[in-house]
Amino acid sequence: MKRARRNHGATFKAQGALAAVKGDKTLAELAEQFQAHPTQIPEWK
């Protein structure tokens, strides 16, 4: 059975975008931290 699709809120996306802008971690590390696909994080920026 498939996992239910998740909808991320604006504050969650903002946290991910700010972490990506800082540039301390790679997209793969951020994706693991936020449990999101690596291609989603640049879209949040």
C-alpha positions in Angstrom: 0.0 0.0 0.0 1.3 3.5 -0.9 2.1 6.1 1.7 -0.4 9.0 1.8 0.6 12.1 0.0 1.9 14.9 2.4 1.2 18.6 2.1 3.9 20.8 3.5 2.8 24.0 5.2 4.3 27.4 4.5 6.4 27.5 7.7 7.9 24.1 6.9 8.8 25.2 3.4 10.3 28.5 4.7 12.5 26.6 7.1 13.7 24.3 4.3 14.3 27.3 2.0 16.3 29.2 4.6 18.4 26.2 5.3 19.1 25.8 1.6 20.0 29.5 1.2 22.5 29.2 4.0 24.4 26.6 2.0 25.8 24.7 5.0 24.4 21.4 3.8 23.9 19.7 0.5 20.4 19.2 -1.0 20.6 15.5 -0.2 21.4 16.3 3.5 18.5 18.8 3.6 16.1 16.4 2.0 17.0 13.7 4.6 16.6 16.2 7.4 13.2 17.5 6.2 12.1 14.1 4.8 11.3 15.6 1.4 12.5 14.8 -2.1 15.7 16.7 -3.1 14.0 18.4 -6.0 11.4 20.0 -3.8 13.8 22.1 -1.8 15.0 24.3 -4.6 11.3 24.8 -5.6 10.7 26.2 -2.0 13.4 28.8 -2.5 
